[in-house]
Amino acid sequence: MKRRTLLASALSAVAVRPGRAAAQAPFGDAHLERMKALADAVLPQTIGEAGRQRALTQFMTWVREYRADADGDHGYGETRVRRLPPSPALKYPAQLDDLDRRAGGTFAAGSLADRQKAVTDAIAAANIRDFPGRPNGGHVATDLMAHYFNGPGANDLAYGRAIGRGACRDLAGSEQRPSPLTGGR
């Protein structure tokens, strides 16, 4: 293969990638009001409004930075690297619209109890029984909960200590128990 042909092929492959990112654009800041109402309905009240906002911001960052077809992890004992599937966020706008319908108009305007009932009904209709290991598009509510409950914040809350699972810590002081949580997490 000539060098010129190889370069043209490489450039055309790169030129296709922005189209994939554009295909993921429908979900984002335009949905923040409904996502905040969803976070308030499904995330623990004990973490407070600031904790729920932090969890929502982390989830939205994960969604924004998700890259379909990127190299994923390989399973234990497997040599084949898996590719990431399409973004689960492609399904979220329709799922949020369904929550609006179930809430009788505007999901974000409903009471906390009404929003929780709408979410419960939507999850049952989607036939979801367990949280996924990572967001998978089954339902935006369970994806948000899975993202939070599989993270270090929920782990710290469960133990009542600032463990910081997954964070690198110095060896100095590692023999000490993690400090108790202060305020909502």
Secondary structure, DSSP 8 states (H G I E B T S, - for coil): --HHHHHHHHHHHHHHHHHHHHHTTTSSGGGHHHHHHHHHHHS-GGGHHHHHHHHHHHHHHHHHH--TT-B----TT-----B--S-GGGGHHHHHHHHHHHTTS-GGGS-HHHHHHHHHHHHHHTT--S--SS--SS-HHHHHHHHHHTSHHHHHHHHTB---TT----STTTTS---B--S--
